[in-house]
Amino acid sequence: MSIKFRHSLLVGLCVISSSAFAAVKEYHLIIDEGKLNLTGKPVQRITVNGQFPAPTLEFTEGDEAIIHVQNNLDHQDSSLHWHGLLLPGLMDGVPGFNGFQGIKPGQKFSYRFKVRQNGTYWYHAHSKGQEQDGLYGALLIHPKNRNTIPAHEKTERDYVVMLSEFHEQSSQSIQNNLKKSADYYQNQRETVGDIWQQIKRDGLKATWSDRKMWNQMRMLKTDLSDVSGYTFLVNGKTPEQNWTGPFQSNEKVRLRFINAAAMSFFDVRIPNLKMTVVSADGQPVKPVSIDEFRIGAAETYDVIVEPTAAHYQIQAESIDRSGFALGSLHDQTQAMPHHISQPAARPRALLTMQDMGHAEQHEMPQHMPAGHSMHSEKSSDDEPAQHDLHAQHSMPEQKQPARPVEGWANASTPVGHKALQYRDLKSLFPQPDVREPESELVIRLGGNMERYIWTINGKKYSEAEPLQVKYGQRIRLKFINDSMMAHPMHLHGMFMQLENGQPAGDLPNKHTIVVPPGKTVTALLTADELGEWAIHCHLLYHMSAGMMNKLIVAHVNDDRASTSAKPQSAQPQGDAHAHH
């Protein structure tokens, strides 16, 4: 028997053996369109198996997943991306990557991959604006052996709480309007009264100087979110429909929060009920007790609660304070309230020059975004950044005009309440790779609001050369946000280890990292998945307008990648790397 034949036989037996002991979990998904009426105006939206949003898919770690997807859309290619999953490049579902060309109208594609992890994830289209139009759903992966679940994670109830948006305009209309004017949806502009209050508070000279700078940048202080007019949803239900998770006395409840919104950040709280964070982006973390958290587009957080009262309201408030996604937890032995009240909105924050990156380090605010610590480009190399991430504000009465709530990070968290910070996150299990990075990739985020173009390293996706790293290489990703908007940066195919001041072995795994305006965030990456992987802002219209690139992980021979692309290689690490 030849060596080649024996090798082929061995490989074949291994494949048969692994398949024989793995459960096959199969789904059939049909992408189509249907009439939807959530706000009183019937509109055409994308459905999956007749549902909006798409159905929840469930697997067990170790399963062989087979997902047959039929595209019944007229004149539109489609696709599905399994957000946060480790899988072969072809199965990642991004058209133009790894040989995948999307699913043509009337055609079918079968995704096949081994489920290599557990946790809370989701799936969505990676074709045009279909994610906004309804092509998204939750994806849950249960542990292989449920007896191994840590004691602090064991619960009696388990619910998905998927946050999303609905707009009466189609995604294409929204994109076109933003191209006409980046301020098209700005309906919370400052008024003459706001300017008068600023003059009384700061004086005419200071007010004039401040307004002049903002006018020169052609920016609005209220530009926290690019799109308004959304109805916010919990599991596809409006606030009036009030999604409800029942429980009984003395039960622990796991809530799997997924931000499936196309363009929105949410500040999430359950008044009078503490939450314990046990997972971030599907990856287990050491328990953190909190009162609220900010969740960026595409992030997920699992929390555990222990309700004692009969009723609680889940409040997810958009950061521009334009609305809420609302749901309830209710003791099923008690009568439901007849009326669900709309909570009062917190004060809307105004952007500052610090958010634009125009302040020196010592002038930067000491309060950073809820759930988002970061490394400043100007911080020292010796000491981790220890900025508070969430403002602890009360609104005391003042005789003088009150200073408005300022800064992208400011969620007006009540005094004495704990808001999650990125630096709070510690991996539950030690990181297997604690090597120092040998190189660094700078990923500079920029934008032109006048033309509504968003870029990575000064180029939109259609003009950029791919980034390249060597297989097995340990690198630092340095995200520098030169823009006035926060960007939830998502890497396909691999997890990043967020540098948040924790020891190397405790760094949390993240597939999506929010980079606040004017700030720098760093993460470590072991490039252990061969292929072409998308790296992009997960705000849909930022990605569509150019903030995306291709990260190639390849075997390298003689300093040249085994690919025809001409990528930008990671640069050797020097003393000037981001603080970590």
N, C-alpha and C positions, 0 to 999 in steps of 0.2 A: 504494500500500500504506500503510495507516494506521500511525502510530507504535506504537499499542497492538499491532497484529498483528505488526509487525516485531519488537517486544520479545518477544512470546510465541514467535515462531519462533526467535529467537536463544536464548532459554532452553531451548527444546526441543532444538535442535541441540547445545547444551552438555551437556545431560543424556545425549543419545545418544552424543556423543563421549566423555564420561567413562566411560560404561558399556561402550563398545566396546573400550576399552583396559584395562579392569579385569577381572581374573579373578573369576569368581563362585565362592565357596566355600559349599557348602550342607550343612547338617546337619539330621537329623530326630531329635528327642528325644521319648521317651515317658515321662512321669512316671507311676509306678505304685507299688504296694506289693508287698513280697515278704518271705518268711521269711529271717531272718538269724541266724546262730549264731556269735558271735565269742568268747563267754565260757562256753559250755556251756549257755546258756539261750536257746532259740529265741524270737525276738521279731519282730513286724511292723515293718518300716522302709521308708522311701521308696527306690525304685530308679529309675534312669534307663536305659532300654534294657536292663533286667534287671541293671544293675550297681550296686554300692555300693562306694565313692562313684560319682558320675556320671563318664562318660568324659571324657578330656582332649580339648579342642577346639584345633585348630591353624589359624592363618591366617598370611598374609603381608601385611605393610603394603601398603596400596593395594587389597586385596581388597574386593569387594562381598560382605559377609557376609549370608547368609540362613539363619536358624535357625528351623525349624518345631517348635513345642512343643505336644505333645498332652497334656492333663491327663486321666489315667484314674483319678485319686483319687476315692473315694466321698465325697460330701458336703463336699469341701474345695476352695475356690478355690486356685489356685497362681500362681506367677510365677517369673521368673528375672531377676536383676540381674547385669549384666556389670561386675564390680567393678574400677574404675579406668579404664574405657574412656571415651573422648570420643565422644559420639554424641548424636543428637537426643533430646529429653526423653521423647517417647513410647516410645522404644526402651530407655530406662533401666530399665524394668521394675518400678517401685514403684507398687503400687496406690494410687490417690487422688492421683497426681501426673501432671501434663501430660495429663490425659484418659485415662490408662491405668487400667482397672478390674480388672485381674487376669484370669486364665483360669479360666472356670467349669468344673465337672466335666463331662467329656465333650466339651469344646470345645478348639479349637486357636487358637494365635496365632503369627503369623510375625514374628519380629524381622528387620528389614532395616536395615543401616547400612554405611557405608564405614569400613573399618579405617584409622584415621588415625595409628597409632603402632605401636611394637613393644615387646617386653619380656615379663615374667612377670606374669600376672594370674590371676584366677579368677572363677568365677560361682557364684551361690547363690540360694536362694529369698529373697524378701522378703515372705513370707506366714506369719503366725503363727510356730510354732517349727519349720517344715519344714527349715530349714538344719541344726538339731541332729539331726533325724531322718534325714539322709542326702542332702538335696538340695543338693549342692555338688560342684564339680569344677574342675580346673585349666584355664587358657586361655593358650596360648602364641602369641605373634605374632612371626614372624621378620622380620628386616629385608628391605626390598625388594631390596636388592643386598647379598648376603652378602660380596661382595668389599670392602665398606666397613667391615666389622667391625674395630674397632681391634685392633692386634696383641696387646695384653695380654688381649683377650677371646677369642682364637681357641683352641679346644679340640678334642680328639679325641672326647670323650664329653660328653653333655648329658643330665642327668636332672632330673626334677621330684622334689622331696622335700616332699610335702604333709603337714603335721602336722594332726591332727584328734583328735576324741574320740568315744568310743562309750559310751553309758549304757544300762543295762538298763531304766531308766524312760523313758517317753516325754517329749517336751518339755513337753507339757501338764501331766503329773504333776509335773515339776520346778518349773514355774512356780507351780502350786498350792501345793506344799510351801514354796516361798520366801515366798509370800504368808502362809502360816500362821505361819512363823517364818523370819526372815532367817538364823538360825543353824542351820536344819534340817540342813544337810549339814556342819556343823562337827564333824569327828571328830578334830581335832588340838588340842583345847583344852589349856590349861596345867593341870598337876596340882598337888596340894598340895606335892609334892616341888619343883616349879618355884618355888612361892612361898617355900618354906623356903630354897632356894638364893638367892633374891633378898634375903631377910632377912639371911642370913649375909654376903652381898656388900655390900648397901647400907644395912643397918640397918633396924630396925622402923619408925621414923618415916617415912623416905623411902619404904619399901615401902608403908606404909599410905596415904600421900599419893598415890602413883602409882596404887594399886588403886582408891582413891576416885574419882579423875578418870575412869578407864576405866569404872567402874560408872555414874557420872553420865551418861556418853555412851552407855551401854548398848552398848558395843563390846567386841569381843574382840581382843586383841593378835595373835591367830593368823588374823584374817580377811583373808588374802591372796587367797583365791579363794572365791567364793560357793558353788560346787558341787564336791563330792568324789564319789568312787565311779566316776570315769571310767576306762576303758581307753584309753590313748593309742595312736594309730595313725600309721604312716608309709605313705602311699599306700594306705590302707585295710587295712593289715596290722598285726596285733598284734605286740608284742615277740617272742613265741614264733614267729610266722610269719616274722619277720626279713626284711623287704624288703632286697634286695641289688642293688647296682649294680656290674656287672663292669667291670674295666679291664685294661689290659696295661701292662707296664713302660714308663716314659718317656712316658706319656700324661698330658695335662692334662684335668681333668674339671670341667665346670660343674655346680653343684648349685643348682637353683632352689627355694629354701625358700619355702613358702607356709604361713602360719598360718591354716588354715581352721577352727580350733576355735571353738566358740560362746562359750566362757567362759574360756579358758586362755591364759596367757602361758607361754612356754618360754625356758629358758636353754639355748642350743645350743652344742655343742662336739664336736670329733672328736679325742680324745686323741692326742697325738703327730703331729698333722697341722695345719700352718698353713693358714688360709683367707684368701683375698684377696677382699674385698667389691668388686664391680664394678657393682652395681645395687641401688637401693632403691625399692620400690613400682613396679617396672618401668622406672624411669628411670635412665639411666647415671650413675655417679658415678666420680670419680677413685679409683684403686685404694687400698684400705686393708688392710694386713696385720693380722690379728687371730688370737686363739686362741678366742674365743667371742663370742656376741652374745645379747642378749635380744630376742625377737620378740613383739610384741603381736598380739592377735587382729586378723586382716585385713591385717597387714603382709606384705610379701614382701622377701626379700633374695636376690640371686644372688651366689654365691661361687665362686671357682676354686681348686682344690686340685691338687697335684702329688704323688700318692702314690708312695712308694718301697718300703714294706713290702708284705707279701702281704695283710694284712687290717687294716681299721680299723672301729671301731664309731662310728656316728653316734648321739649322745646328745642328746635334747631333753628336758630335765627340767622338769616343771611347777614354777612358782615357789613353790607351797605344799609342794613335795617329796613329793607323794603318788604320783608315778609317772613313768615315762619313756615317750616314744615312741622306739623303737630301730630302727635299720637298719644296713646294712653296706656298705662298699666292699671289694671282693675281687678280687685278681689272678686272672683266669680261667684262668691257666695253672697255678695251684696248687690243691691240695685244700682244700675248705672245712673249717673247724673243726667237730668233731662236736658241740660244745656252745657255745651262745651265753650268756655270763654276764650277769647282771643287775648293773649298776654300783651301787656304794654311793651312797646319797643324800647330798647335801650338807646341812649344817645348815639347818633351817628358820629363816627370819628372823622376828622379832617386830616388829610395828608400834610406832612411838614417837610421842610428842607432836609431834615435828617433822613426821611424816607426816600428822598431823591439822591441821597449819597453826598450831600453838599455840606456836611458838618464834619469836623475833626472828631476823632475818637472820644475825646473828653467831653464833647458836646452832645454825643449820642444819648438818646433817652435810656434810662435805666430799666425800662419796661419793654420787653420784646413780646412777639406774638404768642398767644396761647398755644401751647404745644410746639413752639418753634424757637429753640435756641439756635444760635449760629455762631460761627467763628468770624470775627471781623478781620478784614484784610490788614487792618492796622493794629491788631492786638499783638501783645508781646509773644515771643516764642516760648516763654517759660511758664506761663500761667493760664489755665483754661478760662475762657470767657464765662463769667458767672452772672450775666444779666438776667434779671427776672423777665419772664416771658409774657406775663399778663399783667396789665395794670390793675392795681388794687384801689379802685376809686370809689369814693362816696361823693355825693353832690351836696356839700354843705351850703347853707344859705349865706350869701354875701351881699353886702351893700353895693360894692362895685360890680360892674358887669362880669359875670362868671366866665372864666376861660373855657372855651369849648373843648370837648374831648378831642385829643390830638394823637396822631400816629396810627399807621396801619395796624399796629399790634394791639391797639387799645380796645378791649371788649367791655370795659366798665365793670369788671368783676367786683362784686361787693367786698368791702373790707372784711377780712376774716375768712374768706372763701379761697379754696385752692383750685387754681386752674392748671391743667397739665402743661408741662414744659418738655421740650425735647430732651433736655438734660436729665429729666426724671427717668428716662427709659433705660433699662438694663436688660440685656439678654438673659432669659431664664437659664439657658445652658451656655457653658463656655464656648467662645468662638474657636473653631478648629484651626484657623489660620491667623496667627498674630504676628506674622512677619512685618517688618518695616517696609513701606512701599519703596520700590526701586525707581519709580518714575511717576510723573504727574501729568495729567491732562487738564488743561485750563478750558473751561466751558463758560464763555462770556455771554451773558444774556442781554440782548438789546432790542430796542423797538423804535419805530417811527410812527407816532400817533397820527400825524397828518395823513400819511398814506396807508396807515394800518398795516404795517409790515413788521414782523417779528423775526429776530435773527439769533443764531448761535455763532459766535466768533465773527460777527459782522456780516454774515451771509445767510440768506434764506435757504431752505432745504434744496430748492431746485438749482442753486448755484454752488453749493458747498461740496467739498471733497470729503469722503468718509474719514472718520477717525479710526485709528488702528491700534490694537494692543496685541502682544504675543500671548499665545495660549499658556496658561499657568502663571502669568506675570501678576505681581502684586502692585497695584497702582493707586494713586490718590486722584480722585475726581475733585476738582476745585471749581465750584459753581460761583461765578461772580455776577451779581445782578446789577447791571448798569441802568436798568429801566425803573420806571415809576410804578410798576405793577408787581405783585407777588407771582411767582411761577412754581407750581407743583411739578417738579422734574421727575419723570418716570423713565426707568431703564428696564427694557425687556430682557427676559431670559436669565437674569442673575439678580441676586440680592446685593445691595451695598451695605456696608457697615458705617452708620452715621457717626462721625466724630463729634461727640457731644460732651467731652470732658470726662467720660468714664474710662477706666483702664481698658486696654486693648481687648482683653478677653471678655469684657462686659458690654462692648459696643452693640447697640441694637441693630438688627437687620431691617432694612427698609427697601421697598421697591419704588417708592415715591417720596421725594424730599421737597418740602416747601422752602423756597429761597425768597425771603422777604425783599421788598424794594430797597435798593441801595446797599444790600448786604452780601456777604460771602459765606458760603457753607461748604464744608468739605466732607468727603466720605471715602472710605477705602473699598477696593474691589479686588477680589481674586478672579481673574479672567479664566474661568474653568469651564465655559460652555462655548464650543466652537460654533461659529456662524455669524450672520449679519443681524445685529440687534438694534432696534429703534431706541433712540434716546430723545425725549421731546417733552415740551411743556404739555401738561394734561388739561389745560384750558383749551377747549376744542378749537376756538377761533384763533388763538395764538398759534397752535400747531398748524392749522390750515393756512395761516398767513406766513408760515415759514420757520417757526421755532422748533426745528426737528433736524436730526442728523442720524447717520448710520454709524454704529460702532462695530467694527469688524474684529472678531477674535479669531486668530489664524495661527497655524504653525508657521514659523519664520525660518527661512534658510538663507544664510549669508546676508542677514539684515534686510531681507526682502520677503514680503508676505506671499503666501501661496494663493494669491488672488490677482485678478486683472485690474482691480481698482488702484487708484493712486492716493492712498489715504495719508492723512496727517498723523505721524507717529507721536506717541507719548514722548515728552521731553524728559531727559534725565533730571532727577530731583536735585535741587540745589538748596541753599540756605534760605531762599526767599519763599519757600512753600507756605501755604496757608497755615495759620495757627491750629494746632491740634492738641 
